[in-house]
Every structure is written in C-alpha cells, then in structure tokens.
Amino acid sequence: MRKLKIGRILTLFVVLILVVTASVYCIRTFFRQDEIIEEKSYYDLDLFSMENGWMTYKDTSYKSLTGIDVSSHNQYIDWYSVKQAGIDFAMIRVGYRGAQEGILHEDAYFNTNMQTAIQNKIKVGAYFFSSAITEDEIDEEVNMVLNEIRNYKIDMPIVFDMEEFENGGRIDNLTQEQRTNLALRFCGKIKKAGYDPMIYGNMTWLYQNYDFEKISKYPIWLASYSSDCPMEDKFEMWQYSNIGQVNGVEGDVDINIYLQKK
C-alpha cells in the first residue's frame, strides 16, 4: 500500500512538471509572436509607403531609386521629360521570343530608348521576354541580349522575364524544374559576361513555376500591383504599378522601386 502511494505521488509530480513546462512554453510563444512575425519578412514591410505618387522605403540603411520599364508598346518616349519627372532608372526591353512560333524578335525601340535615356543621365538596365523551352534557345537569347547591350553603359540588372501567356504558349508544358533550370542558365551566362542578372515574376510565378529556393540565389524583380508589399522574402526591385503616369510617356507605364543596401 505504501509503495502504491509513492507511485501515485511520483506520477502526480511528473504530470505537474509536464503541465508547468507546457504552460511556460505557451506563454513564451504568445509573448514572442510579434517577434516571430517580424523576423519572417526580409524587409520591414511597414516602412514601404507612397509619397508624391512614388513608392518609398524609409530605412536609412537602404537607398531607393524610382524607375520605369518600357518596350515598343510605349512608343516614342521623351526621356528629357522623364528625367525631369524624377525617374532615376529605366529597364528597357531588348526583345522577345514569340509565344507560339518561338522566333526571336528585337524590340523596335530598344536602341532609341537606350541611347536617349543614357543621354539624359538615366541609369539603364535591360530585360528579355523569354519563351525558351530548351537550353539552346536560352543560349540564343543570351547571345542576342549581349550583342544588343555591348555598346552601352549598363548600370542596372539584365533580367530574365518569363511569364504565362493569356492565350497559352509553348512554355505551358514546361515543368517547374525545367523553368528553373532555364532561368538559372540565362542568369549564369549573363553573370559570366560581367553583368548583374535578375529574375522577374509575380508571386504566383516565382513560387509555383520556379523553385524559389534555387532562383533566389539571384536578385528578384517582383511584380505586384499594390501599395502593400506582399513578399516576405528578399527582392531587389518591385514593380508596384502598371498604370503609372510619367511626363514624357504617353499613357500608362510600369513604375518600380529599386533597393540598394548602403
């Protein structure tokens, strides 16, 4: 009988310790919840805000630039007026590969945009709209890009842009692994050539159509049209509007913020 009582006492003692330990864990988790959430985001997302029509990031450890991205769709651009409007940089389309037929096309306004933007002291980068489905096609695209930009002073990244086509296209049947490998091949060759590579995409494309862990070894250009940043991982450029209004550009234009660690 005495042994039985001692056994019950030990059992109750163990149960008490477990209850106390669980309670302490719950209390610590509750009070650290804000800290855990804060650590989840690479940036302090509360520091992004719109001022005078432009997105800003209020962190003294970062420098931010405002830019536009353009192609032949924007037609003629008055780059002097763009500069006077407060635009720091421009991402200019080199060309694209056709969604269905897979033929390479040069952007009709590429050289004019590059030359005139540079003349007006606007930093320039470039992007290529890809629908490559093989490594050989990626190599063709890289060669085209390098050939087109070789005579210009490039201050900004060279970007791999692959997107879903509204009416479907030749990239639809690629697997996540294939898309990832194609993007990495493009970026690797651009980096080897001495330029800064970057990968463009919206949240769905970046996380579902690529292996994000693999592509994030390169800088990311996020597309998300909102005043609230949805991305908690690191990115360097954010295309936050596709209906921007900038003097010198007729109609809507994409607006971007570029973040540089000081």
C-alpha positions, -999 to 999 in steps of 0.1 A, spaced: 0 0 0 29 24 9 46 16 -25 13 23 -43 10 58 -26 46 66 -35 39 56 -71 9 79 -73 28 108 -58 56 103 -84 31 101 -112 14 133 -100 48 150 -97 57 141 -133 23 153 -146 27 186 -127 62 192 -143 47 185 -177 19 209 -172 42 237 -159 66 231 -188 38 233 -214 24 264 -197 58 282 -198 62 273 -235 27 286 -244 34 319 -225 68 324 -242 53 317 -276 25 341 -270 48 370 -260 73 362 -288 46 361 -315 52 396 -327 90 389 -328 85 358 -349 62 376 -374 87 404 -377 116 381 -383 96 364 -411 100 393 -435 133 403 -450 123 439 -450 102 458 -425 71 460 -447 57 488 -427 84 511 -440 71 510 -475 48 539 -483 36 561 -511 49 597 -512 41 621 -540 30 592 -562 62 572 -558 68 542 -536 95 548 -509 112 527 -483 120 546 -451 151 528 -439 184 548 -436 204 516 -443 189 515 -478 190 537 -508 159 535 -531 156 545 -567 125 551 -588 123 537 -623 101 527 -652 103 497 -676 94 502 -712 92 485 -746 79 493 -781 44 492 -766 52 526 -751 61 540 -785 81 573 -785 94 585 -751 106 620 -743 134 610 -720 143 645 -710 108 649 -695 111 615 -679 143 626 -661 127 659 -650 98 639 -636 121 623 -611 128 589 -627 162 575 -618 164 544 -640 148 526 -669 146 489 -676 144 486 -714 132 456 -733 159 441 -757 134 418 -774 113 387 -770 107 352 -783 73 345 -798 48 327 -776 37 302 -802 62 302 -830 93 307 -809 110 332 -832 133 358 -818 123 394 -822 142 426 -815 124 454 -798 120 482 -824 126 510 -799 155 493 -779 184 513 -793 165 546 -794 154 542 -758 189 532 -746 207 560 -764 183 587 -753 179 575 -717 216 575 -713 220 609 -729 196 622 -702 216 606 -674 191 579 -666 206 546 -654 197 518 -677 192 480 -675 175 456 -699 152 427 -699 143 399 -724 109 384 -726 116 347 -730 96 317 -742 126 294 -744 119 257 -740 155 244 -744 190 253 -733 200 261 -769 172 286 -771 183 302 -738 218 305 -753 203 322 -784 185 347 -762 216 354 -741 237 360 -772 211 383 -786 210 403 -753 248 406 -751 251 416 -787 225 444 -782 238 458 -750 275 456 -757 279 492 -768 260 507 -738 270 515 -702 247 493 -682 241 504 -646 212 482 -637 205 444 -640 199 423 -671 166 405 -665 152 371 -674 114 376 -679 93 345 -684 55 348 -679 23 330 -685 7 339 -718 -30 348 -718 -38 326 -748 -13 299 -739 21 293 -754 50 270 -760 62 272 -724 29 259 -709 41 223 -707 74 230 -690 79 216 -656 89 237 -626 123 221 -627 127 229 -664 117 266 -660 140 269 -630 170 255 -650 163 277 -679 162 308 -657 194 298 -639 212 291 -672 202 326 -685 214 343 -653 246 323 -651 256 333 -686 248 369 -680 268 370 -648 297 353 -666 296 381 -692 301 406 -664 266 419 -659 242 417 -629 215 391 -637 179 393 -622 147 372 -625 113 388 -629 79 374 -619 48 379 -598 42 360 -566 25 330 -583 51 327 -610 81 330 -586 68 305 -561 48 280 -582 65 280 -616 101 282 -602 119 265 -574 122 297 -554 149 285 -532 171 279 -562 164 311 -582 167 333 -552 205 330 -554 200 358 -580 182 391 -574 145 391 -577 123 416 -595 88 413 -580 56 422 -599 28 431 -576 4 460 -583 -4 472 -548 7 498 -523 12 470 -498 42 447 -504 31 410 -502 65 394 -504 83 384 -472 114 371 -489 142 392 -503 138 411 -536 158 440 -551 132 455 -574 94 459 -571 72 467 -600 43 481 -579 22 497 -606 13 491 -643 -8 522 -646 18 549 -637 17 583 -652 51 599 -660 57 630 -680 73 621 -713 55 587 -716 21 587 -733 -4 565 -715 2 541 -687 37 529 -677 51 504 -652 67 520 -621 93 504 -600 113 509 -568 149 495 -566 165 489 -532 202 491 -526 219 483 -493 242 512 -483 
